[in-house]
């Protein structure tokens, strides 16, 4: 008699996947093409910031000692534009017109905004009663950071702010995550591509394109779909091809316990070492994960569409983020917007929509599906939350870990 297979927990599955994956080798990329990649080297301050005492307002620069001496009308001795070497104030009865971003002229320690002065006949008069203080509207040299400071650590996602920081460090090229290539195989004689004629007993193919969309939302992943019929020889050849040409393999379908669910056995025959098979979760209990002989990971997902998307959000995307070199982070936790009951002892990968609560906090609104094939109910959802096993009631406000469908929400 065949021994019943023991299911592992959701947390165990995540741990085993992370232990099995290796970071991809980095590549050098011109800075304008780095957005969406993961930084793979530290970014060091090229020099202190600001590199000089920087003027923060258009107006005039003066020496504050003149104010103490009762001077309120200054001779305009020149103009200091941004990008020019610093001028030198000749005496405290004079001022220099300055522009935002310019170097503070020598001998000056105070900036008066243009709105607080009147200029007539080459003189600048202060607004009556104005009492400026030394150092005002001056961004002091080195006040943001000093030369040599680590501005960015490896593992951060490069977005617009990170691009600005890298540029400020003088780096025209930077070491980043390479573009990864995914092969996504979708199985089923019944699957018909959109745009093709379809019979009453057939269904539209959607799993592989959904997985590809989730992967490509990361910005540095290209996903290629391979729809196949339930022919073991054909599938075996395609798996071998994907493992030779792509960085990882995703299989949708063929991993349950039915007569035609041959993927686990086929992967074993092809030398893919099984790490685990079966997770105590719904949907997606028959989830299979392993590593090919060449070290490439294989994610074999159950064929029901909700299971595919839930496993993609919970395991595939976080796993591939580790390959990209993204720093490990705890999943954000959001309170449930309403109470919900579970009728299973297994963990629940529950689809949710994120909405703003009365105080502006994000709440997770459950999106219940009729079955694991009811993917139409996922419209408008943002991802899943994980509700742990062996708990039947989850009250409103329960904090649940959240995983997005593939974007950065």
Secondary structure, DSSP 8 states (H G I E B T S, - for coil): -------B-HHHHHHHHHHH------EEEEGGG-TTSBB-S-EE-SS-BSSS-EE-SSEEEE-THHHHTT--EEEEEEEE-TTS---B---TTEEEEE-TT-B--BT--EEEEGGGEEEETTEEEE-TT----TTTTEE-TTSSB-TT-EEE-TT-B--HHHHHHHHHTT-SEEEE---EEEEEEEE-TTEE-TTS---TT-EE--HHHHHHHHHHTTSSEEEEEEEE-S-HHHHHHHHHHHHHHSSEEEEES--SSSTT--HHHHHHHTT-EEEEE-BSEES-TT-EEEE-TTS-EEEEE-SSHHHHHHHIIIIIHHHHHHHHT-------EEEESS-EE--SSSEEEEEEEEEE-TTS-EEEEE---SSTT-GGGGTT--EEEEE-SS--EE-TT-EEEEEESSS--
